[in-house]
Structure formats: structure tokens, C-alpha cells
């Protein structure tokens, strides 16, 4: 049984369901701009096509004695900057879009993916790890961007949006950090896990990073715009985001306000 092909086909099915769900949501946008639904739909469509290529044994080459899935990078170099675009739109939901910051984040992410591809195709081990480290460095810049200047944008737009962004960026970061970790422990790096398990993880991580993130993002924005007449998806996303709030890093100002409110209640 070819488990890698099965994982890829299951992933394609998941992307199809995700794209259809986001299309359904777009029929009743509830105040969320249509371009956000368009990007959310395009991401799983493009990713599903790339993974379908791998499911039918395309999009891969042998490099340095291991299989390099270049179709993954064809997927990621398009979809990961678009995910950053979606996160940026959420961070600037009620203010003018800072396209300089958005362009910086998206272009830096292209560097992350391009260096990863070069690393995967490199034959000499030290060259492979050199390119990998270049990609990790660029990835840290992206993380700084979404946790510092982008996060600061949300503080100008009210507590509800700020809280939503904090939960989304926490979710976003947890899954994105998994990519370089799986890469380095897999066949492309130290070889601690085999190709089948590597394929499984590189189907699991992108599913939650793409469909999972867009699901929470769109439903979170819908709940923010109109808290009444929620759909079952809106309510489920609201519960998931509430759960994420238990693991969210709050800004000092939020912590201070909470402490102030607790003190006020104690005095009362």
C-alpha cells in the first residue's frame, strides 16, 4: 500500500472541502470583504493542485540520495505569502493597509521558501545546511514582523480585534514553526524520520496552517462584524478561538488593564 499517495489524496480532499466551505461563506459575507474569501479559496485550490501532482508521482526529483518534493515549494512559495497577506488584512481590518509592511513580510517569506528549495536540492551536506540556516534566519524575521509591527497595528482598533489577532497569530506561529523542525529531522535533514512519516507531517501541518487558519480567521472576523445570527461554523470557530485564548501571549497593556479591572472589582 502506497501510504504517501494516500496521504496526498486525503490532503487534496481536505483542500477541496476547505475551498468549498470558504466559497459557501462568501455567499453570506457578514461584513467581511469578498477579497478575503477569494484569497481563502485560492490557497487550498493551489495547494490541492500541487499535492495532486505528488499523489500521481509528479513534482519530485532525487537529490543527494533522497526525494526532494519540489511541488511542495511550488505550493508554499504562493500560499504562505498569501497566508501572511490574510493575517495582515486581519491586523489592519479597520485602518488603512500598510502595504510596505505587508510587502516586506510577503517578500521575506518568498526568501524562506526559495532557500528551502535550494537546500533540498543541494548535494553537499554543508551547503544544504547553509541554505537551511539562511531560510531559518529569514523565517525569524517573518515571526518578528507578525509579533511586533503587525501586532502593534491591532492595538489601534479596539480590544476585540486585538484579542482575535493574538489568538490567530499564536495558532499561526505554532504550526509554522513545525515546518523547519520537520524539514531538519526528515530525509532532507538528519533523517531521523522516514519518508512516509515526513509526508504525513507535511500533509498535516499544511492542512491546519491553510484551511485551519483561514477557517478561524474568516469565522473570527464574521463574529467580530456581526455577533448575532451566527452559523454553526461561526460558533465552532468562536469556541476554538476561546480555547486558544488560554495559550495566547497578551501584551503588557492588556495584562495591566486586566489587573486594573480585578483591583477595581476587589475594591467594589
Steps between C-alpha positions, in 0.01 A plus 500: 500500500640839397437704814663811356252508211213442743613789722527726196153407372345551845668841509358585156155406629548720806602795285194447279267500800671810636469693174132408471435605858660841446300542178182424696596760760555758227132473403418661834809709579362663819711812459827327411641630167462262205871518420570321829277211394665497156849459650371237745356301208804537274744370764353146531432482125865569415629280781267216402626509141863487613432203727299326229815511288685314777211254539543396135878475544594837354667803655798316645865431411784304657767724654789384720346153525163617632174615346459877473133592462531821302121511458480586871705811435286588198209491746670684785658780298148609399283406797716600797536865388123502441443372854713788626291733285182365663649540848606856413151587375360381831754706693402810299130423475375848592795717398686586180710209378875541547613348170867563576480272804283247317738493201798459734344200674390332177832551320698375801283188503586442135866499608416242769347263244760560227791426735320186619470376142867570428592317820289199403667483158855545630731197485775599744377477863665821623350694209159349575518611865634843404196568283274355770644742758450791260135401473463467877650847547250646252223308678593664831466837328149404391415396857632832629287681245173332597566522876632857512406761236198310365368421847544865601259598222216317673541705820355802318172325413336388822534215744292247306712512185816505708391186685404327174838576344688375807318165479552471124869589510556247779330227293688617190839490673457156659434331168751700297782421743430135423618534139874557559495245783350225281734597215815463710400171667375349174682351200598849380693554824618257768281211382354426844161420345430309180345632179152367579478673838654813348224499236233455767630797699529716188135426430384557857683830558385668175139393553478672836720791386281568196143379541515505880637854514264640236204334675584670831593827330183538291261379767675714758457808282136410434436476875677831546287674238166341597477311829131422445357233267813285516527186290615171651843564344514844660415351840754218462774747401402722792541208741835406345625858524381519860705187572803654325467797733634277780834476318521853361778737598340828603665837461610684818223757452237224494643340812502839675136563406399157629683561825335839528156351444563231763614762749191709430275202560683427825449857622135488406 
